[in-house]
Amino acid sequence: MEKIEVIPYEPQWAEQFQLLKEIYLQHLQTLLPRIEHVGSTAVPGLPAKPILDIDIIIPSAAQLPVVTSALESLGYIFRGDLGIKDRYAYGITSAFTPDTGDQMPRPKHHLYCVIDGSVSLRNHLLVRDTLRADAQLREAYGHLKLTLAAQVDNIDDYVEGKSAFIGKILLEGGIDANDVADVEEQNRKK
């Protein structure tokens, strides 16, 4: 049984993201990628699992080998797309990943490389930006997350339980219904 931990928003999440972003920019400087803090920890006031979600955005998959090589030098493991088109996941190898040799523990995080303009990226940014802008929606989503965390005992059920709520945000934000259906299906596969 896996306890899902959802806690009140912590302002330090934004600072932790900035620290990690600087490391990525330093090691990916030849690509000049855009790096975005996404997911619930990127939404002030929203309860979240205390794990940052970070997207490194590149123009095309042609840059993926360079990004992967740089991230592997920092202690990440390439995990592939995990069934989600144009979004590539990287696993950490220690509490020090990204490891720059300074022996500093890093915040818990999920790292992705996403293709600019992809549905995966549009999904991440639309949900984040919508929740940042709409206090009522943010409160409703926070309540849903806390309720699910108290009721379910595995991450798959937790993710699936949020799927319809996120799907509604995506539809209302202009994401194509077929793409929303794909996102919801991917959430059921996790």
Secondary structure in CASP SS format (residue, H / E / C, confidence):
PFRMAT SS
TARGET T0000
AUTHOR 0000-0000-0000
METHOD secondary structure of the structure
MODEL  1
M C 1.00
E C 1.00
K C 1.00
I C 1.00
E C 1.00
V C 1.00
I E 1.00
P C 1.00
Y C 1.00
E C 1.00
P C 1.00
Q H 1.00
W H 1.00
A H 1.00
E H 1.00
Q H 1.00
F H 1.00
Q H 1.00
L H 1.00
L H 1.00
K H 1.00
E H 1.00
I H 1.00
Y H 1.00
L H 1.00
Q H 1.00
H H 1.00
L C 1.00
Q C 1.00
T C 1.00
L C 1.00
L C 1.00
P C 1.00
R E 1.00
I E 1.00
E E 1.00
H E 1.00
V E 1.00
G C 1.00
S H 1.00
T H 1.00
A H 1.00
V C 1.00
P C 1.00
G C 1.00
L C 1.00
P C 1.00
A E 1.00
K C 1.00
P C 1.00
I C 1.00
L E 1.00
D E 1.00
I E 1.00
D E 1.00
I E 1.00
I E 1.00
I E 1.00
P C 1.00
S C 1.00
A H 1.00
A H 1.00
Q H 1.00
L H 1.00
P H 1.00
V H 1.00
V H 1.00
T H 1.00
S H 1.00
A H 1.00
L H 1.00
E H 1.00
S H 1.00
L C 1.00
G C 1.00
Y E 1.00
I E 1.00
F E 1.00
R E 1.00
G E 1.00
D C 1.00
L C 1.00
G C 1.00
I C 1.00
K C 1.00
D C 1.00
R E 1.00
Y E 1.00
A E 1.00
Y E 1.00
G E 1.00
I E 1.00
T C 1.00
S C 1.00
A C 1.00
F C 1.00
T C 1.00
P C 1.00
D C 1.00
T C 1.00
G C 1.00
D C 1.00
Q C 1.00
M C 1.00
P C 1.00
R C 1.00
P C 1.00
K C 1.00
H E 1.00
H E 1.00
L E 1.00
Y E 1.00
C E 1.00
V E 1.00
I E 1.00
D C 1.00
G C 1.00
S C 1.00
V H 1.00
S H 1.00
L H 1.00
R H 1.00
N H 1.00
H H 1.00
L H 1.00
L H 1.00
V H 1.00
R H 1.00
D H 1.00
T H 1.00
L H 1.00
R H 1.00
A H 1.00
D C 1.00
A H 1.00
Q H 1.00
L H 1.00
R H 1.00
E H 1.00
A H 1.00
Y H 1.00
G H 1.00
H H 1.00
L H 1.00
K H 1.00
L H 1.00
T H 1.00
L H 1.00
A H 1.00
A H 1.00
Q H 1.00
V C 1.00
D C 1.00
N C 1.00
I H 1.00
D H 1.00
D H 1.00
Y H 1.00
V H 1.00
E H 1.00
G H 1.00
K H 1.00
S H 1.00
A H 1.00
F H 1.00
I H 1.00
G H 1.00
K H 1.00
I H 1.00
L H 1.00
L H 1.00
E H 1.00
G C 1.00
G C 1.00
I C 1.00
D C 1.00
A H 1.00
N H 1.00
D H 1.00
V H 1.00
A H 1.00
D H 1.00
V H 1.00
E H 1.00
E H 1.00
Q H 1.00
N H 1.00
R H 1.00
K H 1.00
K C 1.00
END
